[in-house]
Amino acid sequence: MKSLVYDGKLFHLRCCAHILNLIVQDGLKQIDVAVEKVRECVKYVKGSSARKTRFSQCLSQNLLDSKKALMQDVTTRWNSTYMMLSCALYYRLAFSHLSLSDSNFQDCPSSNEWERVEKICSFMKVFYDATLQFSGSLYPTSNLYFPQIFGIHLKLVEEKKSPDEYMTKIATQMWNKFNKYWADFNVLLAIVVVFDPRYKLSFIDFCYKKLYGEGSLQFKAIESALYELYDEYVQASKNATTYDSTSHQGSNDNIRQSNVGGESSQNKILEEFDEYDNDDSGCQLHVYLLEPRAKRTSSINMLEFWKAQQYRYPELTKLAMDTLCVPVSTVASKSAFSLGGRILNEYRSSMKPDVVEALVCSRDWLFGEKVDLNVAIDNLTQNVSFGYLEEVGVGGRNGNCSMNELSHLFLDMFEQFHFS
């Protein structure tokens, strides 16, 4: 029996969010003049209260929503540049009116420059959306890889042919980085999209035809790998069944000996029935692929879907669940966008292992769900502090105490955790 599935060819998997970050950062090394102007516009408006008030008046005159606030980007985080451009595009009329009413405002982009910003923003959106998808923690992400990377591939090819010299330049730079890591689609992450009932094998065939034309060798390689991997799972299932049958053979023989002749004969017939027309494992994949695809825009919980299929397609479900559980990103989206490192100060580096584990788990729980962070932290601190307050006798049975008392208690707890 092989020690590794598919001879271990599926185990080299890079963090997709990190690679996307490298690709975008490489392409945006030279920021366009139009982007610099937008940056100066935002900086000018946010520079004083009087300018903010004047800009708010421009918003009202143009019936624009003031809740979509201007954002100043951070040069080391390309997602902040994308969000800054996206907000600025929404307020482009307000900026134009501000340039007419404020003689000191000299950096308003021209109409051609706004069009350039719109192109850049549209281009960056593909990478921004893909990074958010890859960084999800509440759903499988491996089935999202192929559709997202295929879209990026097409976008880069399209922009490389753009008549805009700047767009062609950054697309070419990003294309070179893209080819360095993703010249060939990862076999595992191409296979796993088959187990998304909205795409199946048809999507891989469609993508490779768009990229390489009819009868591409790439599609045939993926199809062959899919069936080979499936056959391994079927064989592993048969081996497990054979071992289980052998281990229970002795107990079954004892049961037969204890039965009368009629019952023994009946059991033998029923055992023959168990084997009758039961060799359907070879067609599970074929039957699944022949079934109509689900609507592409439908929302499907992949794990729930395959859990419901485990009795129809036992071996195929096992393969689907094993591949769907592979994460395509090892970092959260916040980290994926940032070039800054993680700094260990004297407090963090002196933490005990159980404290570090508690902090990591707590952060994962808090940021992995869409919750009100302030409420969650308040609830967490109340739960943590309740027993401690009772122990030290502060605030009575209900643990009620002033904020001053509570802050001192938590400082005391902090010292006990980190320096004891």
Buried (B, 14 or more C-beta within 10 A) or exposed (E): EEEEBBEEEBEEBEBBBBBBBBBBBBBBEEBBEBBEBBBBBBEBBBEEEEBEEBBBBBBEEEEBEEEEEBBEBBEEBBBBBBBBBBBBBEBBBBBBBBBEEBEEBEBBBEEEBBEBBBBBBBBBBBBBEBBBBBBBEEEBBBBBBBBBBBBBBBBBBEBBEBEBEBBBBBBEBBBEBBEEBBEEBBBBBBBBBBBBBBBBBEBBBEBBEEBEEEEBEBBEBBBEBBEEBBBBBBBBBEEEEEEEEEEEEEEEEEEBEEEEEEEBEEBEEEEEEEEEEEEEBEEBBEEBBEEEBBEEEEEBEBBEBBEEBBEEBBBBBBBBBBBBEBBBBBBBBEBBBBEEEEEEEEEEEEBEEEEEEBEEEBEEEEBEEEEEEEEBEEEEEEEBBEEBBBEEEBBEEEBEBEEEBBEEBBEEBEEEEBEE
